[in-house]
């Protein structure tokens, strides 16, 4: 099987790139020349995984079918997981697909390409912490759904326990850890309204961060405001606290331990170890090293998103954020369309930081927006910040669905929430 452009990874960046290319080439050529490969049949925006985990977002309603998106945006889709890359022969191999009984449904497949784009994302960095297998991860929809199932079980157990309390420890106070803390509090508040006084239980959340402040990659003002908001919600925030190990039911820290019924590991990012096996240069966290045109060390192989190490400033890489993947998808779509038309595209990729927003619950948020002509950063908080945070999600949908369908989808989900409630309890 051959496609001119093969994109491996249907996350925010890979999917947007496939959609842009497909629409640029049109129904006549797009499906023949652009192929998107992903190991799942459905797409969900990764920044919403904390909502899926808490049950405030239903993955079955939020998920978008890759096959439907491919038909609407004029590209082809194949389910599969990357096994190997042969840059010399310009082909990739996909792993076999097995069913629940471990029987082979689809054997290994080889796909040839003219240009390859790797957009396979990244996962959590365990820093070789002993016992990390006892913690939940939030790397994909399956992880989020598993945590949600265990969360509901823990809530039921706490509701009928003698202590009537549920403790959750979250390791890592980046955006995922902070937003999960807030979302679990929202879910607990909604759940408490449906319980009688005899079954209500207390939720104790401990947020553990090894550095000196939460949200370390964001401006200090955002960090300070978010910490104040979390403490007001009775979240226990521990900074400068290194987790040295995990056992079932507790985090091990210097000088003691932190008991927890549920543990979530949300500290750091690291690309897959298998990235080092593809014959491409990688850095210490297994990201593909790319140049200013997002090209890897192999001819005609590009990398983008969380799996790519792209220089931003002298001492910083482009951050692993959805806005970076969005900008890289826009850039690579122009590069690849030009190459398909036998034209040269010499402009380098330039990342622009438009600011950061963090959700702190249903009607709360904090963030900074990068100033324009004034050269200043503008700080936003409260409902305005929350609405702007939601608009980022809708903007991603607009890129792959179009404005009209995104508005219909947003309205449908709002009405569904009004009818069935905000919290998913199954």
Phi, psi and omega in degrees: 000136183228141170221145178300316181237118176249124179247119180258114181115115184255036175285198184304312183286311182299317180293316179298321178297314179299318180295316179297315180295315181299317179291326179294321183275337177085171185298332185287320186247335188303311184292333180278337190247345183235125180233127175255133179241132175211153183278354179245160177270345184233147179255137172222139183292120188303323179298351179262004184298328179295330177287321175298318181298319181281342181091007178273358174220130181270115182298330180289329176276324183284327184296139179245132182290127177297324181293321177293316179297322179296318180295319183287330184252009171065041169232170178259156180228141175224133176276138180166164180238134184297131178252314182206160177233129175243092185293331180291317179273355180056057177210159175233157176242136177256143178297155174294155179252128180243156178268187183296338178269008180067025175267143183287121175267315180229126180286175174305140179235148176247130179240130176263156184215164169263319174225139181242135176239120178263118180226052191267009170069199181212175178230197180279153176256111183279348182053032179056033180288125179298136176082012182297341178295345178276358181255152173279143171251160176232065183263337181207180184297321180299318178300313182296319180291323177295317177297319180299319178298315180291327177298314180295321178296318179294323177296316179297318180296316181295326183296334182244014179275167178287328181277338184048054180212147177231127181248135179233130176246129180242120181266119181107116183250043168280197182300317181298312181296316181294313182291325177295320177304310181295320183290323177295323176295320177297314180298319179295320180296317179294317180296320182298328180294337182266355182258149173288164183300332182286341182251358180289145182226160180270140176252122179247116180248130175244123180254117188249125182230131182284336181270186186280349179205160177282162180050052186298335180277357183248166180304150184299328181295320177296315179303312182295316181295319180295319180295319177300315181297319180292318179296325177295332177273009178072024173280132177275114183254120180243111176259169183052036182237113183264131177274120183260351179181165179225135169233167182300117177092006181195147168266139177259122180233160179305122178089004179166204180213161179241111180291143180202135175285326177230139179234134177238131176258114181227036185257121172071169176232152177205132177286167185296142178301329182293344179301329181287352183264000187266005178080015180247149179293134178232162177262191187292340177251026172068018173281147177286128178284124181236159178268192184289354176251014179066024177270136175280188180281000176252143180300136174063023175240121180251160173221148183210164177077206185296337183275357184252136175258096184247127182291131177255300174237183184302324184240014182223145172264160173301126186292155179278079181230159180298324182293329177292315178299321179298314180292322179291325176296318178297317181295310183294330177297320178290320179298311186287325175297318178298318181292323177298329181266016177059037177245158179265135176237101189265349183293135180278159177283133178233119180277134176244122180273112181267009179108182183222144178229141180232130178276131179239032179126184189301318183234028181227148176188160174222156179178174175230143177247132181290132181290161180262250183296330182287342178071022182248164171259135180253128182266132178232151179207173177073212186295325179299313179297321180296317178297320179293325177298315178298323182296332177296319177297314181294327179294324176296316178297322180299323181295332184250344181245337187094160185296313184298311182293326178295319179296319178296317181296317180297318179294318180298318181289326177296315179294321178298320179294322179295325183279311188264350181096164185279335188257131175271122185243032177216000000 
